[in-house]
């Protein structure tokens, strides 16, 4: 907001409060030059009267020197402008929370990526009981129904060749929702009985499989709890991964392991009377060594089995991810910061004025007096002495 660099764009420069404050200061310099012209180059009494009115007006608006210097009134206008820009900036920055509600189209300084949000992430054990307001989001995650889509690509297997089973202490047949084989692909859809399951796909015959695609989906939901002042959102699950290897085919007994990790996003409210937001989704990860589950022609000729058996183990991880979003600045901090910023601006310029009053102005007066005495000893015209002393008088008004 208050930074101007040589690489700044024109739009960024025009939005900078320092630029416009500098314009106000330049306007003040122009007014000072005008007052000098009114004093020394305008003989009419109206020029001096106008100068006195301007001087009186700027002294009344001097919040830096407390009415002692008329130039302080011009500086005060620049301070007021900077403070107003600071208030507008802080108000806009305060409302840029959470990041989900931040609009990129909003004009916000030279850095539109600034947000009033800070993030923390942690890996939590599922053995640790969650907070009371977090329990419901875990229940929604555990109750989410998964639909598994399996596509066997570049194969001559048909639906009649496929048998699906669930492995527990023994092998149990599992019914699938639909099956189709078109254009050299066998597609299977099954609703999983639970989030942790061990599936076995038996394909009768000696046909080859060029690749496999796994797609897991689940419907999300939303609900609110007025008692806990929380809003819960279960995000839709849509995960897909393809396994293929150019020039190779799937081995007879490939094995895949899918691990599910819970991801919880907690957004704290900006104000105390607002509700917190908790959203969650499953993050699947399929582990399989592509070099081990695919074989080339020279390796596949040693296959002796008349069936292909694919195993898929789905399990939940021992940890879950907890992401927390909190505002950097709350309302009380915003008010205090604005007050502190205003006081700091006034005190900084007041300190500069104090340096001028105690050091620069007395030193300048001393130099001018010494110069006038020196010229008087050389018997220069009196008019020259009065012109030099007029500069001393200008420093006093």
Protein Blocks (a to p, Z undefined) as FASTA:
>chain_A
ZZccfkbcfklmmmpmklmmmmmmmmmmmmmmmmmmmmmmmmbfklmmmmmmmmmmmmmm
mmklnomamklmmmmmmmmmmmmmmmmmmmmmmmmccfklpcfklcghjblkbccddddd
ddddfkbccdfklmmmmmmmmmpccddddddehiabdfklpccddddfbccddddfbdcd
eehiacdddddfbfbdcdddddedjbdcfbdcddddddddddddfklopadddddddddd
ddddehiacdfbdcddddddddddddddfbfkbccdddddddddddddfklmpccfklmm
mpcbfbdcddddddddfbdcddddddfbdfklmmmmmmmmmmmmmmmmmmmmmmmmmmmm
mmmmmmmmmmmmmmmmnopafklmmmmmmmmmmmmZZ
